[in-house]
């Protein structure tokens, strides 16, 4: 044990405690009351610090690549949710975003299990225990039932494989939150688990042997990920030291592949939804701003500041449907935190023309019959948007120049207007209409060839 690795963590670190218990590797767990962060110390003296980093290093041992291969986009999504649910970042807003994200999914990635399910489960379980019935399943939007349904799946699914006693699990009433359709892997794993209960002690001993092999493989995998080769394992691997060196050199170029960023930027990354303005008031400290309360399909309405006060009468901002960008990073505007943006169209500036902010400006209108929270996307660019756009990656700045209006007053996306920054949708270039899931097209009143933002 001492020649492999050790794990130093605070006793309250629920994530690493769960990983250590459910997926034992050749590590030792030391309670260190003075420690404020977790460190995976390796045999050569190097270390990996931070719960998220350690979890990612152990990911391929928990979910072997032979069975669970992740695309660069999926790896980015895993990293995103690990960051959003980390200490200091896990807010009610993040939980509500996750609830919406899980509405039509079994796992965080859709149907495929990942380290994000394990880590986020550990971080949310204790929090969920304190939710009352109203927060769990109440309200017009059904509370956080999708998060609860997912938590129940994670703690019971054979393909996730958490080792929890019944008393350790979160109590979830499936009659209230519903169930998900399990994938074939999930059902097969459960059938195999039930069949294994009737086997004798020899079979159990064999299973223990497999676990020991898994432990050994996990340590080698962690060491390999950060450039450490075990003393005994490297020499006994195959046919001589010459082949070992060749294998080692061949593996090194593959390591950066897991750090690739997802293809983009793309309109897919923008979270566009139908919003319903419940009320709108002038900003108390800004003459050009409105402050609106908009229902976007979340557990609670969002507060949104918009620079429309000098362009659209207040009465036209009441009790109406709009299109809202929901995953821009929240910003404080003259003392009011704004957590979304209302889409509006304005005339496109000609070369050399200066924006005098005189307008006219027209709100983008969703089709008749659209409902608050309904997803909106450009044809050919339907997919899973990011939870929160990273301002440093400037996705919005790259994609927005393509937002325009057609001669038929339909809102669309023209990839040709993005100066090559955005990949064309499947089926080629051209203007792609902004539509709802039901197929209706979003429009403006009168502006043709306008800029939409």
C-alpha positions as CSV (number, residue, x, y, z in Angstrom):
1,X,0.0,0.0,0.0
2,X,2.7,2.5,1.0
3,X,4.4,2.2,-2.5
4,X,1.3,3.3,-4.4
5,X,-0.6,6.4,-3.2
6,X,-2.2,8.0,-0.3
7,X,-5.2,10.3,0.0
8,X,-5.4,13.1,2.5
9,X,-8.8,14.7,2.9
10,X,-10.9,16.5,5.3
11,X,-13.4,14.2,7.1
12,X,-16.3,16.4,5.7
13,X,-15.3,15.8,2.1
14,X,-18.4,13.9,1.0
15,X,-17.2,13.4,-2.6
16,X,-13.9,11.6,-1.8
17,X,-15.4,9.7,1.1
18,X,-18.0,8.3,-1.3
19,X,-15.4,7.5,-4.0
20,X,-13.2,5.8,-1.5
21,X,-16.0,3.7,-0.2
22,X,-17.7,2.8,-3.5
23,X,-14.7,2.5,-5.7
24,X,-11.8,1.3,-3.5
25,X,-8.3,1.9,-5.0
26,X,-4.9,1.3,-3.4
27,X,-5.0,4.4,-1.3
28,X,-5.2,5.1,2.4
29,X,-7.7,7.6,3.9
30,X,-6.3,9.9,6.6
31,X,-8.5,12.2,8.6
32,X,-6.8,15.6,8.8
33,X,-8.8,18.1,10.7
34,X,-6.5,20.9,9.8
35,X,-6.7,20.2,6.0
36,X,-8.8,22.5,3.9
37,X,-8.4,20.7,0.6
38,X,-7.7,17.2,-0.6
39,X,-4.5,15.9,-2.1
40,X,-3.7,12.7,-3.9
41,X,-0.1,12.0,-3.1
42,X,1.8,9.6,-5.4
43,X,4.8,7.4,-4.7
44,X,7.3,9.6,-6.5
45,X,6.4,12.6,-4.2
46,X,4.2,14.4,-6.8
47,X,0.6,15.1,-6.0
48,X,-2.7,16.1,-7.5
49,X,-4.7,18.6,-5.6
50,X,-8.4,19.4,-5.5
51,X,-11.5,17.2,-5.4
52,X,-12.5,17.9,-9.0
53,X,-9.0,17.1,-10.3
54,X,-8.7,13.9,-8.2
55,X,-12.2,12.8,-9.4
56,X,-11.2,13.3,-13.0
57,X,-8.0,11.3,-12.5
58,X,-10.0,8.4,-11.0
59,X,-12.7,8.6,-13.6
60,X,-11.3,6.0,-16.0
61,X,-11.0,3.6,-13.2
62,X,-14.5,4.0,-12.1
63,X,-15.9,4.1,-15.6
64,X,-13.4,2.1,-17.8
65,X,-12.9,3.5,-21.3
66,X,-13.7,0.1,-22.8
67,X,-17.3,0.5,-21.7
68,X,-17.7,4.3,-21.3
69,X,-15.9,6.4,-23.9
70,X,-16.5,10.1,-23.7
71,X,-16.4,12.6,-26.5
72,X,-14.6,16.0,-26.0
73,X,-18.0,17.7,-25.7
74,X,-19.0,15.2,-23.0
75,X,-15.7,15.7,-21.1
76,X,-16.3,19.5,-21.3
77,X,-19.8,19.0,-19.9
78,X,-18.5,16.9,-17.1
79,X,-15.9,19.5,-16.2
80,X,-18.6,22.2,-16.4
81,X,-20.9,20.5,-13.8
82,X,-18.1,19.7,-11.5
83,X,-17.2,23.4,-11.4
84,X,-20.8,24.6,-11.1
85,X,-21.4,22.4,-8.1
86,X,-18.1,23.0,-6.4
87,X,-17.7,24.7,-3.0
88,X,-18.8,28.3,-3.1
89,X,-20.5,27.8,-6.5
90,X,-23.4,25.6,-5.6
91,X,-26.3,28.1,-5.4
92,X,-30.1,27.7,-5.7
93,X,-29.7,29.0,-9.3
94,X,-27.3,26.2,-10.2
95,X,-29.6,23.6,-8.6
96,X,-32.5,24.9,-10.6
97,X,-30.4,24.9,-13.8
98,X,-29.5,21.3,-13.2
99,X,-33.2,20.5,-12.6
100,X,-34.1,21.9,-16.0
101,X,-31.1,20.1,-17.6
102,X,-32.3,16.7,-16.2
103,X,-35.9,17.1,-17.3
104,X,-35.5,14.7,-20.2
105,X,-32.3,12.9,-19.1
106,X,-31.4,9.8,-17.0
107,X,-27.9,10.9,-16.2
108,X,-26.1,14.3,-16.5
109,X,-24.8,13.3,-20.0
110,X,-28.2,11.9,-21.0
111,X,-28.1,8.1,-20.6
112,X,-24.4,7.5,-20.1
113,X,-23.0,7.5,-16.4
114,X,-20.0,9.6,-15.6
115,X,-17.9,10.9,-12.7
116,X,-20.1,14.0,-12.8
117,X,-23.1,11.9,-11.6
118,X,-21.0,10.5,-8.6
119,X,-19.5,13.9,-7.6
120,X,-22.7,15.9,-8.0
121,X,-24.7,13.3,-6.1
122,X,-22.3,13.5,-3.2
123,X,-22.6,17.3,-3.2
124,X,-26.4,17.5,-3.6
125,X,-27.7,14.6,-1.4
126,X,-27.3,16.3,1.9
127,X,-28.7,19.5,0.5
128,X,-31.7,17.7,-0.9
129,X,-32.4,16.2,2.5
130,X,-33.4,19.6,3.8
131,X,-35.9,20.4,1.0
132,X,-39.5,20.7,2.1
133,X,-42.3,19.2,0.0
134,X,-42.9,22.6,-1.8
135,X,-39.3,22.8,-3.0
136,X,-39.2,19.1,-3.8
137,X,-42.3,18.7,-6.0
138,X,-44.5,21.8,-5.4
139,X,-45.3,24.9,-7.4
140,X,-46.4,25.3,-11.0
141,X,-43.2,23.8,-12.3
142,X,-43.2,20.8,-10.1
143,X,-40.3,21.9,-7.9
144,X,-37.0,20.0,-8.2
145,X,-38.5,16.7,-9.0
146,X,-36.0,16.0,-11.9
147,X,-33.0,16.4,-9.6
148,X,-34.7,14.1,-7.1
149,X,-35.4,11.5,-9.7
150,X,-31.8,11.7,-10.9
151,X,-30.5,11.4,-7.3
152,X,-32.6,8.3,-6.8
153,X,-31.2,6.8,-10.1
154,X,-27.6,7.5,-9.1
155,X,-27.8,5.9,-5.7
156,X,-29.6,2.7,-7.0
157,X,-28.3,2.2,-10.5
158,X,-26.0,-0.9,-11.0
159,X,-24.1,0.9,-13.8
160,X,-23.1,3.7,-11.5
161,X,-22.3,1.2,-8.7
162,X,-22.4,3.2,-5.5
163,X,-21.9,1.1,-2.4
164,X,-24.5,2.5,0.0
165,X,-26.5,1.0,2.7
166,X,-30.3,1.6,2.5
167,X,-30.1,4.0,5.5
168,X,-27.5,6.1,3.7
169,X,-29.6,6.8,0.7
170,X,-31.8,9.8,0.1
171,X,-35.4,9.1,0.7
172,X,-37.2,9.7,-2.6
173,X,-40.9,9.0,-3.4
174,X,-40.9,7.8,-7.0
175,X,-44.7,8.2,-7.1
176,X,-44.0,12.0,-6.8
177,X,-40.9,12.4,-9.0
178,X,-41.6,9.6,-11.5
179,X,-39.1,7.1,-13.0
180,X,-36.9,7.2,-16.1
181,X,-36.6,4.6,-18.8
182,X,-33.4,2.7,-18.1
183,X,-30.9,1.9,-20.8
184,X,-30.0,-1.6,-21.8
185,X,-26.8,-1.5,-19.9
186,X,-28.6,-0.5,-16.7
187,X,-31.2,-3.3,-17.0
188,X,-28.5,-5.9,-17.9
189,X,-26.4,-4.9,-14.9
190,X,-29.3,-5.2,-12.6
191,X,-30.2,-8.6,-13.9
192,X,-26.7,-9.8,-13.5
193,X,-26.6,-8.4,-9.9
194,X,-29.8,-10.3,-9.0
195,X,-28.4,-13.5,-10.5
196,X,-25.2,-13.1,-8.5
197,X,-27.1,-13.2,-5.2
198,X,-27.6,-17.0,-5.5
199,X,-23.9,-17.9,-6.1
200,X,-21.9,-19.7,-3.4
201,X,-18.9,-18.4,-1.4
202,X,-16.4,-19.4,-4.1
203,X,-18.1,-17.1,-6.6
204,X,-18.0,-14.3,-4.0
205,X,-14.2,-15.0,-3.5
206,X,-13.8,-14.7,-7.3
207,X,-15.6,-11.4,-7.2
208,X,-13.2,-10.2,-4.5
209,X,-10.3,-11.2,-6.8
210,X,-11.8,-9.1,-9.6
211,X,-12.1,-6.2,-7.2
212,X,-8.4,-6.6,-6.3
213,X,-7.5,-6.5,-10.0
214,X,-9.7,-3.4,-10.4
215,X,-7.9,-1.7,-7.4
216,X,-4.5,-2.5,-8.9
217,X,-5.6,-1.3,-12.4
218,X,-7.0,1.9,-10.9
219,X,-3.7,2.8,-9.2
220,X,-1.8,2.1,-12.4
221,X,-4.2,4.2,-14.4
222,X,-3.9,7.2,-12.0
223,X,-0.1,7.0,-12.1
224,X,-0.1,6.7,-15.9
225,X,-2.3,9.8,-16.3
226,X,0.3,12.1,-14.6
227,X,3.4,10.4,-15.9
228,X,4.2,8.0,-13.1
229,X,5.2,4.4,-13.9
230,X,5.0,1.9,-11.1
231,X,8.2,0.0,-10.2
232,X,7.0,-3.6,-10.5
233,X,4.1,-3.1,-12.9
234,X,6.2,-1.5,-15.7
235,X,8.8,-4.3,-15.7
236,X,6.2,-7.1,-15.7
237,X,3.9,-5.7,-18.4
238,X,4.7,-7.6,-21.6
239,X,7.7,-8.8,-23.5
240,X,10.8,-7.0,-22.3
241,X,11.9,-3.5,-21.5
242,X,12.2,-2.6,-25.2
243,X,8.5,-3.0,-25.8
244,X,7.7,-1.3,-22.6
245,X,9.6,1.9,-23.7
246,X,7.8,1.7,-27.1
247,X,4.4,1.4,-25.4
248,X,5.2,4.2,-23.1
249,X,6.1,6.5,-26.0
250,X,3.0,5.6,-27.9
251,X,0.7,6.4,-25.0
252,X,2.1,9.9,-24.3
253,X,0.6,11.6,-27.4
254,X,-2.9,10.4,-26.5
255,X,-3.0,12.2,-23.2
256,X,-3.8,15.7,-24.6
257,X,-6.8,14.3,-26.4
258,X,-8.9,14.4,-23.2
259,X,-8.2,18.1,-22.8
260,X,-9.6,19.0,-26.2
261,X,-12.3,21.7,-26.1
262,X,-15.6,21.0,-27.8
263,X,-16.1,22.2,-31.3
264,X,-17.4,25.6,-31.5
265,X,-18.4,28.3,-30.9
266,X,-22.0,27.4,-32.1
267,X,-25.6,28.5,-31.6
268,X,-26.1,25.2,-29.9
269,X,-24.3,26.5,-26.9
270,X,-26.8,29.4,-26.4
271,X,-29.7,28.6,-24.1
272,X,-32.6,30.3,-25.8
273,X,-36.1,29.9,-24.3
274,X,-39.6,31.4,-24.4
275,X,-40.1,33.8,-21.5
276,X,-43.2,35.4,-20.1
277,X,-42.9,38.8,-18.5
278,X,-45.0,38.8,-15.4
279,X,-44.3,42.4,-14.6
280,X,-41.9,45.2,-15.7
281,X,-40.9,48.3,-13.8
282,X,-38.5,51.2,-14.5
283,X,-35.1,50.7,-12.9
284,X,-34.9,52.9,-9.8
285,X,-31.4,54.1,-10.5
286,X,-31.0,54.0,-14.3
287,X,-33.1,56.1,-16.8
288,X,-32.5,53.7,-19.7
289,X,-33.3,50.4,-18.0
290,X,-36.3,48.3,-17.2
291,X,-36.4,45.6,-14.5
292,X,-38.6,42.7,-15.5
293,X,-39.7,39.6,-13.7
294,X,-39.7,36.8,-16.3
295,X,-40.8,33.2,-16.1
296,X,-38.3,31.1,-18.1
297,X,-39.3,27.6,-17.0
298,X,-37.2,27.6,-13.9
299,X,-38.4,27.0,-10.4
300,X,-38.5,30.7,-9.8
301,X,-38.9,33.7,-12.2
302,X,-35.8,35.5,-13.2
303,X,-35.0,39.2,-12.7
304,X,-33.9,40.7,-16.0
305,X,-32.6,44.2,-16.7
306,X,-33.0,45.5,-20.3
307,X,-32.0,48.7,-22.0
308,X,-35.5,49.2,-23.6
309,X,-36.9,52.0,-21.5
310,X,-36.4,54.7,-24.1
311,X,-37.7,52.5,-27.0
312,X,-40.7,50.4,-25.8
313,X,-43.6,51.8,-23.8
314,X,-43.9,50.3,-20.3
315,X,-47.4,48.9,-21.0
316,X,-46.1,46.9,-23.9
317,X,-43.6,45.2,-21.5
318,X,-46.4,43.7,-19.3
319,X,-47.8,40.2,-19.4
320,X,-46.3,39.2,-22.8
321,X,-44.2,36.5,-24.3
322,X,-40.6,37.2,-25.4
323,X,-37.4,35.2,-26.3
324,X,-34.8,35.1,-23.6
325,X,-31.1,34.2,-23.5
326,X,-30.8,32.2,-20.2
327,X,-27.1,31.2,-19.9
328,X,-25.2,34.4,-20.0
329,X,-23.3,35.0,-16.8
330,X,-25.4,37.1,-14.4
331,X,-24.3,40.7,-14.1
332,X,-25.2,43.5,-11.7
333,X,-26.7,46.5,-13.5
334,X,-26.9,49.6,-11.3
335,X,-27.3,47.6,-8.2
336,X,-29.8,45.0,-9.6
337,X,-28.5,41.5,-10.5
338,X,-29.7,40.5,-14.0
339,X,-29.8,36.8,-14.8
340,X,-31.0,36.7,-18.5
341,X,-31.3,38.9,-21.6
342,X,-34.4,39.7,-23.7
343,X,-33.8,39.4,-27.4
344,X,-34.7,42.4,-29.5
345,X,-34.0,43.6,-33.1
346,X,-32.6,46.9,-34.2
347,X,-31.5,48.3,-37.7
348,X,-28.2,47.0,-38.8
349,X,-25.6,49.8,-38.9
350,X,-24.1,50.6,-42.3
351,X,-20.3,50.9,-42.8
352,X,-19.1,54.0,-41.0
353,X,-22.4,54.6,-39.2
354,X,-22.4,55.2,-35.4
355,X,-24.9,53.6,-33.1
356,X,-26.8,56.6,-31.7
357,X,-29.2,54.4,-29.7
358,X,-32.2,56.1,-31.1
359,X,-33.8,52.9,-32.4
360,X,-36.2,51.7,-33.5
361,X,-36.1,48.5,-31.4
362,X,-38.6,45.6,-31.7
363,X,-38.9,42.7,-29.3
364,X,-38.5,39.2,-30.8
365,X,-41.9,37.5,-30.5
366,X,-42.3,33.7,-30.1
367,X,-45.1,32.1,-32.1
368,X,-48.6,32.0,-30.9
369,X,-49.2,29.2,-28.4
370,X,-45.6,29.0,-27.1
371,X,-45.2,28.5,-23.4
372,X,-42.7,29.9,-20.9
373,X,-39.6,27.7,-20.6
374,X,-40.1,26.1,-24.1
375,X,-36.7,25.7,-25.8
376,X,-35.9,27.9,-28.9
377,X,-33.2,27.0,-31.4
378,X,-32.0,27.8,-34.9
379,X,-32.8,25.0,-37.4
380,X,-29.9,22.7,-37.8
381,X,-28.4,23.8,-34.4
382,X,-30.6,21.9,-32.0
383,X,-28.7,20.4,-29.0
384,X,-27.8,20.8,-25.4
385,X,-26.7,24.3,-24.5
386,X,-24.1,25.1,-21.9
387,X,-25.3,25.7,-18.4
388,X,-23.5,29.1,-18.2
389,X,-21.4,30.6,-21.0
390,X,-17.8,31.2,-20.0
391,X,-17.2,34.9,-20.7
392,X,-13.5,34.2,-21.5
393,X,-14.4,32.0,-24.4
394,X,-16.6,34.7,-26.0
395,X,-19.1,32.3,-27.4
396,X,-21.9,34.9,-27.5
397,X,-19.6,37.5,-29.1
398,X,-18.7,35.0,-31.9
399,X,-22.3,33.7,-32.5
400,X,-24.5,36.8,-32.1
401,X,-23.3,38.6,-35.3
402,X,-25.2,35.9,-37.2
403,X,-28.6,36.8,-35.6
404,X,-30.7,38.6,-38.2
405,X,-34.2,39.0,-39.6
406,X,-35.4,38.0,-43.1
407,X,-37.6,39.7,-45.7
408,X,-40.5,37.7,-44.2
409,X,-39.8,39.2,-40.7
410,X,-38.6,35.9,-39.4
411,X,-35.7,35.7,-37.0
412,X,-32.8,33.6,-38.3
413,X,-29.1,32.8,-38.0
414,X,-26.8,33.5,-40.9
415,X,-23.5,31.7,-40.5
416,X,-22.0,33.8,-43.3
417,X,-22.2,36.9,-41.1
418,X,-19.9,35.5,-38.4
419,X,-16.7,35.9,-40.4
420,X,-16.0,32.2,-40.3
421,X,-16.1,31.9,-36.5
422,X,-19.0,29.5,-36.5
423,X,-19.4,26.2,-38.3
424,X,-22.3,25.9,-40.7
425,X,-25.2,23.6,-39.7
426,X,-25.7,20.2,-41.2
427,X,-27.1,20.7,-44.6
428,X,-25.0,23.7,-45.6
429,X,-25.0,27.5,-45.0
430,X,-27.9,29.9,-45.4
431,X,-30.2,31.6,-43.0
432,X,-31.7,29.1,-40.4
433,X,-35.0,30.1,-38.8
434,X,-35.4,30.6,-35.0
435,X,-38.0,28.0,-34.0
436,X,-39.6,26.5,-31.0
437,X,-39.8,22.8,-30.2
438,X,-43.3,22.8,-31.6
439,X,-42.0,24.1,-34.9
440,X,-43.3,27.7,-34.8
441,X,-41.1,30.5,-36.0
442,X,-40.0,33.6,-34.0
443,X,-40.7,37.0,-35.7
444,X,-40.4,40.8,-35.4
445,X,-43.0,43.4,-36.3
446,X,-41.3,45.3,-39.2
447,X,-37.5,45.3,-39.3
448,X,-35.9,43.5,-42.2
449,X,-32.2,42.5,-42.2
450,X,-31.9,43.7,-38.7
451,X,-29.4,43.0,-36.0
452,X,-30.9,40.8,-33.2
453,X,-29.3,40.8,-29.7
